Amino acid sequence: MFQAALVATHHNPVLKPFADRLRKAGKPHKVIITAVARKLVTIANALCKSRQSWAAQIT
């Protein structure tokens, strides 16, 4: 999950702004990666439960 979260903080159009917001708030690197990993698990769980595939929705 660490590697997936690390990549998501740089390339995922939904999770990158989330990580940037935490970074701007002065959070340590490990806290940011852990928060992104937790969010990835939540997203994956919701997608499995609803039997949908990932579709980034940028608002």
Helices and strands as residue ranges (DSSP letters): H 2-11, H 15-24, H 29-50
